[in-house]
Amino acid sequence: MRGRRRGTPDQDRWQRHDWWGVVIDSPDPKAAARFYAELLGWELWKPDEMDDTEAAIDSGEGITGITFHLKEDYDRPVWPNAPDKQQMMMHLDFEVSDLVEATAYALERGAVLAELQPQQDVRVLYDPDGHPFCLYAATG
């Protein structure tokens, strides 16, 4: 990408300036960040500096993270899509080695299993804000 300096694998991650991630709307960014931090085993990004408008998690490796941004008029998405309903704009996929164990862990943290499960090796769940996310079994 023009205007973006790429770091190198041997460079200290905190000295790099090519971080990337996604930003997800939420009615409660801190709660969303805590949910995904627990689910993924990631760290809250600067938890002492979090306010009510934004929170983030950091993978602890590399240069990626997820930010949650306050959207006061948040409207939960509907999945599968339905006419005249808020459509899902994106979803997160996470590869897991034990689908049953990972699904149970997500449910214990507050996720909800979607009624429709279109694939045997994938579990569609909703986070506490209603965003769909998928856990899928590692193959090979």
C-alpha positions in Angstrom: 0.0 0.0 0.0 1.3 3.4 -0.8 2.1 5.6 2.2 2.6 2.6 4.5 6.0 1.5 5.5 6.2 -2.3 6.0 8.1 -3.6 9.0 10.3 -6.6 9.1 9.9 -9.9 11.0 13.0 -9.2 13.0 11.9 -5.7 14.0 10.5 -5.1 17.5 6.7 -5.1 17.2 6.4 -1.9 19.2 8.7 -0.1 16.7 6.7 -1.1 13.7 4.2 1.2 12.1 2.2 -1.3 9.9 -0.3 -2.5 12.5 -3.6 -3.6 11.1 -7.0 -4.8 12.4 -10.7 -4.4 12.2 -13.0 -2.0 14.1 -16.4 -3.4 15.2 -19.3 -1.3 16.3 -20.7 -2.1 19.8 -23.1 -0.6 22.3 -20.6 -1.4 25.0 -17.0 -1.5 23.6 -15.4 -2.4 27.0 -17.7 -5.5 27.4 -17.1 -6.5 23.8 -13.3 -6.2 24.2 -13.4 -8.3 27.4 -15.5 -11.0 25.7 -13.1 -11.4 22.8 -10.0 -11.1 25.1 -11.2 -14.0 27.2 -12.4 -16.0 24.1 -9.0 -15.6 22.3 -6.6 -15.3 25.2 -5.6 -11.9 24.0 -4.8 -8.8 26.1 -6.8 -5.7 26.5 -5.0 -2.8 24.9 -4.1 -0.3 27.5 -7.0 -1.1 29.9 -6.3 1.8 32.2 -6.8 4.2 29.2 -10.0 2.7 28.0 -13.0 5.0 28.0 -16.7 4.3 27.1 -16.2 5.1 23.4 -13.5 2.6 22.4 -11.6 -0.5 23.6 -9.2 -2.8 21.9 -7.5 -6.1 22.2 -4.0 -7.1 21.1 -3.0 -10.5 19.8 0.4 -10.3 21.6 2.2 -11.5 18.5 2.8 -9.6 15.4 1.0 -6.4 14.6 -2.7 -7.1 14.7 -5.7 -6.3 16.9 -9.4 -5.7 17.1 -10.9 -2.4 18.2 -14.5 -2.0 19.4 -16.1 1.4 18.8 -19.1 2.8 20.6 -22.2 3.0 18.4 -25.0 4.4 20.5 -27.8 3.6 18.0 -26.4 0.1 17.4 -28.8 -2.3 15.7 -28.0 -6.0 16.1 -27.4 -7.8 12.8 -29.7 -10.7 11.8 -28.1 -13.8 10.4 -29.0 -15.4 8.1 -29.9 -12.2 6.4 -33.6 -11.3 6.3 -35.4 -8.6 4.2 -35.7 -5.2 5.9 -33.4 -6.3 8.9 -30.0 -5.1 9.8 -27.6 -7.2 7.7 -24.3 -8.6 8.9 -21.5 -6.4 7.6 -18.7 -8.9 8.4 -17.9 -11.7 10.7 -14.8 -13.1 12.3 -13.5 -16.7 11.7 -11.3 -18.5 14.2 -9.6 -21.9 13.4 -9.7 -24.3 16.4 -8.2 -27.7 16.9 -11.1 -29.0 19.0 -14.5 -27.7 17.8 -16.5 -29.1 20.6 -14.2 -27.8 23.3 -13.9 -24.3 21.7 -17.6 -24.0 21.2 -18.3 -24.9 24.9 -15.7 -22.4 26.0 -17.3 -19.6 23.8 -20.7 -20.5 25.3 -19.4 -20.3 28.8 -18.1 -16.8 28.0 -21.5 -15.5 26.9 -21.7 -16.5 23.2 -24.9 -17.9 21.8 -25.1 -20.7 19.4 -26.9 -19.8 16.1 -29.9 -21.9 15.3 -28.7 -22.4 11.7 -25.5 -24.5 11.5 -24.9 -24.9 7.7 -21.6 -26.9 7.9 -20.6 -29.8 10.1 -17.1 -28.6 10.7 -18.1 -25.0 11.5 -20.0 -23.5 14.5 -21.8 -20.2 14.0 -22.2 -18.2 17.2 -23.2 -14.7 18.2 -21.1 -12.6 20.6 -23.0 -10.7 23.3 -23.7 -7.8 20.9 -25.2 -10.2 18.3 -22.3 -10.2 15.9 -22.0 -13.6 14.2 -18.6 -15.3 14.4 -17.4 -18.7 13.3 -15.3 -21.4 14.9 -14.0 -23.9 12.4 -12.2 -27.2 12.8 -8.6 -27.4 11.8 -8.0 -29.9 9.0 -4.9 -31.8 8.0 
